[in-house]
Amino acid sequence: MRVRGTIRVPGDKSLSHRALLFAAMARGTSHIGGLLTSLDARSSARVLRQLGAEISPLGAGRMVTVTGRGRLRRPAAVLNCGNSGTTTRLMLGLLAGHSFRASLTGDASLRRRPMRRVTAPLAQMGATIYEQNDTGTLPLAIKGGVLAALRHEMPVSSAQIKGCLLLAGVVGGVPVSVREPHGRSRDHTERLLRAFGYQVDEAQEWVHFRPTGQVVPFDMQVPGDPSSAAFPVAAAILAEGGELRLGGVCVNPTRIGFLSVLERMGARVDQEGVEPAFDEPVGDLVARPAALRATEVLPGEIPGLIDEVPMLACLATRASGTTIFREVGELRVKESDRLALIAGNIRAVGGTAEIHGDDLHVTGGDRPPVGKVVTEGDHRIAMAFAVLGTVPGAKIRVDDMACAAVSYPEFPAMLRAIRG
């Protein structure tokens, strides 16, 4: 397969969620272009509508208008967050500063994901949490109110936990300090807060927030999602020839750790025309075929590329030597047990992968991958193995490609379009 052309990937998922939430917090009308139209983004829009925001329909190429009221309203029904952990955790932060009770639930996958990582510190700030089971998972309810300042050491480095607590600081009007123990996670929330005049400082492993700003209506163009870009980039690297350009991608340093790993593996992806947009660096990525070699991905790198591990692991099956991903146990509590699925599916298509504690070892080879991939509805597993299926001679059958719509609705069409 050869690759060719210039493509645009869907709007950044992290920024799409946050743009909707910030617009709903503002008093007045905001305009958001390039918004991701995936199922997760629709979950955030749906929940915010239940909480009183007016949001125009999400659709490809549409400018979305959001009219907020400055504060959220008591919902008339349970807030269904679908499959979106980001929607759930960020929403809990917003709700913590509102003096009404709201119940949240989600699909079967989301109901397995841990929530005490955010509900425990929110309770410490003054919110009341009502759990419906003893596992600390959804469904649950929260009643917010007057909040106290928080100083909290997070159990893992997580943009969702950090974003939740910072947003609680915004709606509660109180200082929040959080420590990330294992490297810096994506910092979109901090950048947006600074854009609205809030003081956000970083010192060693700590992020310190002070409620000095105000969220006001804004206009934003959401750049392309680097996590989505990882898939066509990988397809270009595995190709037999050609060049692929991805236009207008967010190249925030906390989001493109996978590019450093690819460079160590022998695949250089160029960044061109980078300029700031709403405090986020945006530019083009240019990817070409490359011969790959194994590398070691260290624990401090993982928070900046956690969503790209499935794709990197699939690429590692084509590299010379054994690639080791250190301390990736957090993958067990994603949309699926992503760690087990990566290793199991690599073996299912004829590759070599082993899990040692929280480390993943993947040994490369030349044999074309052949076999069936089980996704358990995980969009990143589906897309990563679909890209691996572009290797000459490959015969991979993915059991559920429809789940790609969670983050990349146009993925199958994109994969067909870039082939020369």
VEXDREN-90051 format. One line per field, with one value per residue (C-alpha): chain; x, y, z; residue in one letter. Coordinates in steps of 0.25 Angstrom, whole numbers. Example, Ala and Ser with C-alpha at 12.3 -4.5 7.8 and 13.67 -1.06 7.14 Angstrom:
ch	A/A
u	49/55
v	-18/-4
w	31/29
aa	A/S
***
This chain:
ch	A/A/A/A/A/A/A/A/A/A/A/A/A/A/A/A/A/A/A/A/A/A/A/A/A/A/A/A/A/A/A/A/A/A/A/A/A/A/A/A/A/A/A/A/A/A/A/A/A/A/A/A/A/A/A/A/A/A/A/A/A/A/A/A/A/A/A/A/A/A/A/A/A/A/A/A/A/A/A/A/A/A/A/A/A/A/A/A/A/A/A/A/A/A/A/A/A/A/A/A/A/A/A/A/A/A/A/A/A/A/A/A/A/A/A/A/A/A/A/A/A/A/A/A/A/A/A/A/A/A/A/A/A/A/A/A/A/A/A/A/A/A/A/A/A/A/A/A/A/A/A/A/A/A/A/A/A/A/A/A/A/A/A/A/A/A/A/A/A/A/A/A/A/A/A/A/A/A/A/A/A/A/A/A/A/A/A/A/A/A/A/A/A/A/A/A/A/A/A/A/A/A/A/A/A/A/A/A/A/A/A/A/A/A/A/A/A/A/A/A/A/A/A/A/A/A/A/A/A/A/A/A/A/A/A/A/A/A/A/A/A/A/A/A/A/A/A/A/A/A/A/A/A/A/A/A/A/A/A/A/A/A/A/A/A/A/A/A/A/A/A/A/A/A/A/A/A/A/A/A/A/A/A/A/A/A/A/A/A/A/A/A/A/A/A/A/A/A/A/A/A/A/A/A/A/A/A/A/A/A/A/A/A/A/A/A/A/A/A/A/A/A/A/A/A/A/A/A/A/A/A/A/A/A/A/A/A/A/A/A/A/A/A/A/A/A/A/A/A/A/A/A/A/A/A/A/A/A/A/A/A/A/A/A/A/A/A/A/A/A/A/A/A/A/A/A/A/A/A/A/A/A/A/A/A/A/A/A/A/A/A/A/A/A/A/A/A/A/A/A/A/A/A/A/A/A/A/A/A/A/A/A/A/A/A/A/A/A/A/A
u	0/5/-1/-4/-11/-15/-25/-32/-35/-47/-46/-39/-47/-41/-43/-57/-62/-55/-60/-74/-73/-66/-77/-88/-81/-81/-93/-96/-93/-80/-77/-69/-64/-57/-64/-63/-77/-74/-82/-74/-75/-90/-91/-85/-95/-107/-103/-101/-114/-121/-113/-119/-109/-115/-106/-109/-108/-94/-90/-78/-74/-84/-82/-88/-94/-95/-103/-99/-106/-94/-99/-105/-119/-125/-127/-141/-135/-123/-110/-106/-92/-91/-77/-70/-61/-57/-72/-74/-62/-62/-77/-75/-65/-75/-87/-79/-81/-96/-106/-115/-114/-112/-111/-101/-100/-94/-93/-88/-73/-74/-81/-68/-59/-54/-60/-55/-42/-51/-62/-53/-46/-59/-65/-53/-56/-71/-79/-88/-87/-98/-92/-102/-92/-80/-70/-70/-75/-87/-98/-96/-102/-95/-100/-91/-91/-81/-67/-54/-40/-33/-19/-19/-8/-15/-13/-9/-6/-19/-24/-39/-36/-28/-38/-50/-43/-39/-53/-58/-49/-55/-69/-66/-57/-46/-32/-28/-14/-12/0/2/11/16/18/10/-3/-10/-12/-23/-31/-20/-18/-32/-33/-21/-28/-39/-30/-29/-15/-10/4/13/24/31/19/9/-2/-7/-20/-25/-39/-35/-42/-56/-61/-68/-74/-63/-61/-52/-47/-44/-31/-30/-28/-14/-19/-28/-16/-8/-15/-13/1/3/-3/7/19/14/12/21/23/17/15/3/0/-10/-14/-17/-14/-12/2/2/14/6/-1/9/18/16/24/36/34/32/45/53/47/52/40/41/28/31/23/21/14/12/5/-3/-18/-26/-13/-11/0/-6/1/2/8/16/18/25/28/40/47/44/53/49/50/46/35/37/27/29/25/12/3/6/3/-7/-17/-7/-1/-10/-5/9/8/3/14/24/19/26/39/52/54/45/38/35/24/27/16/3/-6/-15/-19/-27/-38/-40/-52/-48/-37/-29/-16/-21/-28/-15/-7/-18/-21/-6/-5/-18/-13/0/9/17/12/14/9/19/12/9/19/15/26/23/33/33/33/32/20/7/-3/-15/-27/-39/-38/-48/-50/-60/-66/-52/-50/-35/-34/-42/-35/-21/-23/-30/-17/-9/-18/-12/1/3/-2/-10/-24/-29/-44/-48/-61/-67/-62/-74/-69/-59/-70/-67/-55/-53/-67/-60/-49/-52/-54/-41/-33/-39/-36/-21/-17/-10
v	0/14/27/40/53/63/60/66/58/60/72/69/61/67/81/78/73/85/95/91/91/105/111/105/112/126/135/138/131/125/119/107/102/89/82/67/61/47/39/44/59/57/51/64/73/64/65/80/82/75/85/97/101/103/96/95/82/76/72/71/85/92/104/100/111/110/119/118/124/125/114/101/97/85/74/67/54/45/50/39/40/29/23/36/36/50/55/48/53/67/69/64/75/85/80/80/95/95/93/83/68/61/46/41/28/22/10/-4/0/13/7/-1/11/16/29/30/36/49/47/45/59/65/60/66/80/79/72/60/47/37/23/13/1/-2/-1/14/13/19/20/31/44/57/69/81/94/103/97/98/99/86/81/67/57/49/34/34/45/48/59/55/55/68/75/71/77/90/92/90/101/110/108/108/120/113/110/96/89/76/67/58/46/40/50/62/58/67/81/86/90/99/105/109/114/123/128/133/140/129/128/114/111/98/95/82/71/81/89/101/108/122/127/140/140/139/130/139/135/132/128/116/107/93/87/73/62/57/44/42/46/35/25/31/34/19/15/24/18/4/8/3/17/31/43/47/61/64/78/86/77/81/79/82/76/68/61/57/48/37/45/44/29/28/36/26/15/21/28/43/51/65/77/89/103/102/114/117/117/119/116/103/100/96/91/80/66/60/45/35/20/15/3/1/-3/-6/4/5/14/19/22/37/37/29/40/48/36/27/27/24/11/2/8/8/-6/-10/-3/-10/-24/-19/-14/-22/-26/-25/-12/-10/-1/2/4/3/-3/9/3/-7/3/10/7/-7/-15/-9/-15/-30/-27/-21/-33/-44/-38/-37/-52/-55/-49/-57/-47/-48/-40/-42/-35/-35/-28/-14/-15/-19/-26/-27/-34/-31/-40/-40/-50/-43/-42/-51/-54/-48/-36/-35/-20/-21/-8/-1/9/10/-5/-5/6/1/-13/-8/0/-12/-19/-10/-18/-25/-39/-36/-42/-36/-37/-26/-31/-17/-5/3/6/15/25/28/37/36/34/36/26/15/25/32/18/16/30/31/18/22
w	0/-3/3/-2/-1/10/21/33/45/54/64/77/86/99/94/89/102/109/99/101/116/117/107/116/128/121/121/107/93/88/75/73/59/56/68/69/65/71/81/93/89/87/101/106/98/102/117/116/110/121/131/124/112/98/88/73/67/65/51/41/36/45/54/67/76/91/100/114/127/136/145/142/145/152/142/141/138/140/133/123/119/109/108/111/124/121/121/134/142/136/139/153/155/150/158/171/172/169/181/175/173/160/156/146/139/126/117/122/119/126/138/140/141/155/159/174/168/166/176/188/186/182/195/203/196/202/191/195/188/187/183/178/179/187/176/174/160/152/155/166/170/174/182/182/189/196/194/201/196/192/192/187/182/171/171/156/146/139/131/135/150/149/140/149/161/154/149/163/167/156/160/175/174/182/181/176/176/170/169/157/162/149/139/133/127/116/120/112/124/129/116/115/129/126/114/123/133/143/150/148/152/151/161/160/160/165/158/166/162/167/164/158/144/138/127/117/103/92/78/76/64/70/64/59/70/71/76/64/55/61/53/39/43/46/33/26/34/30/15/4/-1/-2/7/16/21/33/33/45/56/71/74/89/95/105/94/84/93/83/72/81/82/67/65/74/66/53/48/47/46/42/49/39/40/55/60/73/73/86/94/87/76/63/51/40/42/30/31/22/22/31/35/50/62/76/87/102/106/121/132/131/116/118/123/110/100/108/97/86/93/85/72/76/81/67/61/70/64/51/58/59/74/86/90/105/110/125/135/126/137/135/122/130/134/120/112/113/119/108/113/112/99/92/97/94/80/76/79/72/59/60/68/81/93/108/120/132/144/138/127/112/104/89/79/65/53/38/36/31/43/41/50/57/66/78/82/93/87/89/78/79/79/66/59/63/58/45/42/45/35/24/24/11/12/25/27/40/43/54/61/62/54/57/71/64/63/78/74/59/51/37/40/30/19/23/22/9/4/7/-1/-13
aa	M/R/V/R/G/T/I/R/V/P/G/D/K/S/L/S/H/R/A/L/L/F/A/A/M/A/R/G/T/S/H/I/G/G/L/L/T/S/L/D/A/R/S/S/A/R/V/L/R/Q/L/G/A/E/I/S/P/L/G/A/G/R/M/V/T/V/T/G/R/G/R/L/R/R/P/A/A/V/L/N/C/G/N/S/G/T/T/T/R/L/M/L/G/L/L/A/G/H/S/F/R/A/S/L/T/G/D/A/S/L/R/R/R/P/M/R/R/V/T/A/P/L/A/Q/M/G/A/T/I/Y/E/Q/N/D/T/G/T/L/P/L/A/I/K/G/G/V/L/A/A/L/R/H/E/M/P/V/S/S/A/Q/I/K/G/C/L/L/L/A/G/V/V/G/G/V/P/V/S/V/R/E/P/H/G/R/S/R/D/H/T/E/R/L/L/R/A/F/G/Y/Q/V/D/E/A/Q/E/W/V/H/F/R/P/T/G/Q/V/V/P/F/D/M/Q/V/P/G/D/P/S/S/A/A/F/P/V/A/A/A/I/L/A/E/G/G/E/L/R/L/G/G/V/C/V/N/P/T/R/I/G/F/L/S/V/L/E/R/M/G/A/R/V/D/Q/E/G/V/E/P/A/F/D/E/P/V/G/D/L/V/A/R/P/A/A/L/R/A/T/E/V/L/P/G/E/I/P/G/L/I/D/E/V/P/M/L/A/C/L/A/T/R/A/S/G/T/T/I/F/R/E/V/G/E/L/R/V/K/E/S/D/R/L/A/L/I/A/G/N/I/R/A/V/G/G/T/A/E/I/H/G/D/D/L/H/V/T/G/G/D/R/P/P/V/G/K/V/V/T/E/G/D/H/R/I/A/M/A/F/A/V/L/G/T/V/P/G/A/K/I/R/V/D/D/M/A/C/A/A/V/S/Y/P/E/F/P/A/M/L/R/A/I/R/G
***
